[in-house]
Amino acid sequence: MAYRSGGTILLWTWTGIRHTIAVLGLLVLPPTAGYAADPATAPDIARILARGTLVVAAYKSDMPPFFYVDAAGKPGGIDVELATDIAQRLGVKLNYARMADNFDDLPHLVASRKADVAISYLSRTLRRAALVRFTQPYARLRQTLMVNRTKTAPLFRGGERVEMLNDASVQVGVEDGSSYVDFATERLPRAQVKPFPSNEDAIAALLAGQLHAVMVDEGFSYSLTRVQAGVPRYRVRDDWALYVKIVPLTGARDPIAMAVHRDDPNWLAWLDTYIADRQEDGSLDRLLDRHLGGPRK
């Protein structure tokens, strides 16, 4: 199927209720004269230009507000907009390939040259940095705990101190294959950290009283509180807020960055320059504010 917006044509396919899509191509405006015509272009960038397509690795399922298919069948979100803009500036087509089974797969896809870059709500971690090179973060999300009000009430009698959850009797859910497996283990080393196939499955267990808390980032927790026309919602009960409270983790940030092959220094520098330019002109903040609901703190 195809969607036309101005000078661009987006092609994609998807299956299932929870959209799993592969954007087959984004045909952009004619290539900018300069990149492809310059023989001095660095090899790691020239490879993309010669192919004529930027291959971006992404997680397979919708993760609003970073990437999703809206009610009209149009791909959208922070990462889709960034990837589209990068391809346009390079003057190439975009293949936004939703092929990763989990977030830990993304660095492996880049390291094995199945993609030029991962732009997919990807947390920068030391473990992943052993496989790929990360750009500077383009978003810094607050880490949060979604806690079961009833199960944590005895622990929070003296106030909502997160340290009280650092106990062997406490069960904390996380999405398997995500950075939050590491974050939860580091923050609450004594607690039982239990991986689930998705954050939605972890929240279902939380609502069923099987967990004390689920550790997520503010992008996910904010999406649960905000209804946007046309944007898909996570599979979480509408009455979840009656039983669950969101507790931000003071000083805990989740740096979201792009990942490239370790042997692509010029491509990394290009992307770092792109991010820096969009930070300097304010367009990156406006993009994040539009999708994450207000100025970043």
MOHUNOR-V362114 format. One record per backbone hydrogen bond with DSSP energy under -1.0 kcal/mol. NH is the residue of the N-H (numbers start at 0). CO is the residue of the C=O. E is the energy in kcal/mol with one decimal. If there is no record, write none. Layout:
nh:NH co:CO e:E
nh:NH co:CO e:E
This chain:
nh:2 co:9 e:-2.3
nh:4 co:7 e:-2.3
nh:7 co:4 e:-1.9
nh:8 co:26 e:-1.2
nh:9 co:2 e:-3.3
nh:10 co:24 e:-2.0
nh:11 co:0 e:-1.6
nh:12 co:21 e:-1.0
nh:14 co:19 e:-1.2
nh:18 co:16 e:-1.1
nh:19 co:14 e:-1.3
nh:21 co:12 e:-1.7
nh:22 co:95 e:-2.3
nh:23 co:10 e:-1.1
nh:24 co:10 e:-1.2
nh:26 co:8 e:-2.0
nh:37 co:34 e:-1.0
nh:40 co:37 e:-1.7
nh:44 co:41 e:-1.1
nh:45 co:41 e:-3.1
nh:46 co:42 e:-2.0
nh:48 co:44 e:-2.0
nh:49 co:45 e:-2.8
nh:50 co:46 e:-1.7
nh:51 co:47 e:-1.9
nh:53 co:92 e:-3.2
nh:55 co:94 e:-2.8
nh:56 co:116 e:-2.7
nh:57 co:96 e:-2.1
nh:59 co:99 e:-2.3
nh:61 co:18 e:-1.2
nh:62 co:66 e:-3.1
nh:65 co:62 e:-2.1
nh:66 co:62 e:-1.2
nh:67 co:75 e:-1.8
nh:69 co:73 e:-2.7
nh:70 co:229 e:-1.9
nh:72 co:69 e:-2.2
nh:75 co:67 e:-2.7
nh:77 co:64 e:-2.2
nh:78 co:65 e:-1.7
nh:79 co:65 e:-1.1
nh:80 co:76 e:-2.3
nh:81 co:77 e:-2.2
nh:82 co:78 e:-2.8
nh:83 co:79 e:-2.3
nh:84 co:80 e:-2.1
nh:85 co:81 e:-2.5
nh:86 co:82 e:-2.3
nh:87 co:83 e:-2.2
nh:88 co:84 e:-2.3
nh:89 co:85 e:-1.9
nh:90 co:86 e:-1.4
nh:91 co:86 e:-2.3
nh:92 co:51 e:-2.6
nh:93 co:25 e:-1.4
nh:94 co:53 e:-3.0
nh:96 co:55 e:-2.3
nh:96 co:94 e:-1.3
nh:98 co:57 e:-1.1
nh:98 co:96 e:-1.7
nh:99 co:57 e:-2.3
nh:103 co:176 e:-1.4
nh:104 co:101 e:-1.1
nh:108 co:104 e:-2.1
nh:109 co:105 e:-1.9
nh:110 co:106 e:-2.9
nh:111 co:107 e:-1.8
nh:112 co:109 e:-1.7
nh:113 co:108 e:-2.5
nh:115 co:54 e:-2.2
nh:116 co:54 e:-1.3
nh:117 co:258 e:-2.1
nh:118 co:56 e:-1.3
nh:123 co:254 e:-2.9
nh:128 co:124 e:-2.0
nh:130 co:127 e:-2.0
nh:131 co:127 e:-1.6
nh:132 co:259 e:-2.5
nh:134 co:257 e:-2.5
nh:137 co:255 e:-2.5
nh:138 co:255 e:-1.2
nh:140 co:253 e:-2.4
nh:142 co:251 e:-2.4
nh:143 co:215 e:-3.2
nh:144 co:246 e:-2.6
nh:145 co:213 e:-3.1
nh:146 co:244 e:-2.9
nh:147 co:211 e:-2.6
nh:148 co:242 e:-2.6
nh:151 co:147 e:-2.2
nh:155 co:151 e:-2.0
nh:158 co:155 e:-1.9
nh:160 co:158 e:-2.2
nh:163 co:160 e:-1.8
nh:164 co:161 e:-2.2
nh:165 co:162 e:-1.6
nh:166 co:164 e:-2.2
nh:169 co:166 e:-1.9
nh:171 co:191 e:-3.1
nh:172 co:212 e:-2.9
nh:173 co:193 e:-1.9
nh:175 co:195 e:-3.5
nh:177 co:174 e:-1.5
nh:180 co:177 e:-1.4
nh:182 co:178 e:-2.5
nh:183 co:179 e:-2.1
nh:184 co:180 e:-1.4
nh:185 co:181 e:-2.4
nh:186 co:182 e:-2.5
nh:187 co:183 e:-2.9
nh:191 co:169 e:-3.2
nh:193 co:171 e:-3.1
nh:195 co:173 e:-2.3
nh:201 co:197 e:-1.9
nh:202 co:198 e:-2.6
nh:203 co:199 e:-2.0
nh:204 co:200 e:-1.9
nh:205 co:201 e:-2.1
nh:206 co:202 e:-2.7
nh:207 co:203 e:-1.4
nh:208 co:205 e:-1.4
nh:209 co:204 e:-2.6
nh:211 co:170 e:-2.5
nh:212 co:170 e:-1.5
nh:213 co:145 e:-2.0
nh:214 co:172 e:-2.3
nh:215 co:143 e:-2.3
nh:217 co:141 e:-2.0
nh:220 co:216 e:-2.1
nh:221 co:217 e:-2.7
nh:222 co:218 e:-1.4
nh:223 co:219 e:-1.2
nh:230 co:227 e:-1.6
nh:235 co:233 e:-2.2
nh:239 co:236 e:-1.5
nh:241 co:238 e:-1.8
nh:242 co:239 e:-1.6
nh:243 co:239 e:-1.5
nh:244 co:146 e:-2.4
nh:246 co:144 e:-3.6
nh:248 co:142 e:-2.8
nh:251 co:248 e:-1.9
nh:253 co:140 e:-3.3
nh:255 co:138 e:-3.1
nh:256 co:121 e:-2.4
nh:258 co:117 e:-1.5
nh:259 co:132 e:-2.8
nh:263 co:260 e:-1.8
nh:267 co:263 e:-2.0
nh:268 co:264 e:-2.3
nh:269 co:265 e:-2.4
nh:270 co:266 e:-2.2
nh:271 co:267 e:-2.6
nh:272 co:268 e:-2.3
nh:273 co:269 e:-2.3
nh:274 co:270 e:-2.6
nh:275 co:271 e:-2.6
nh:276 co:272 e:-2.7
nh:277 co:273 e:-2.1
nh:278 co:274 e:-2.0
nh:279 co:275 e:-2.5
nh:280 co:276 e:-2.2
nh:283 co:277 e:-2.4
nh:285 co:281 e:-1.9
nh:286 co:282 e:-1.9
nh:287 co:283 e:-2.5
nh:288 co:284 e:-2.9
nh:289 co:285 e:-2.1
nh:290 co:286 e:-1.5
nh:291 co:287 e:-3.0
nh:292 co:288 e:-1.4
nh:293 co:288 e:-1.5
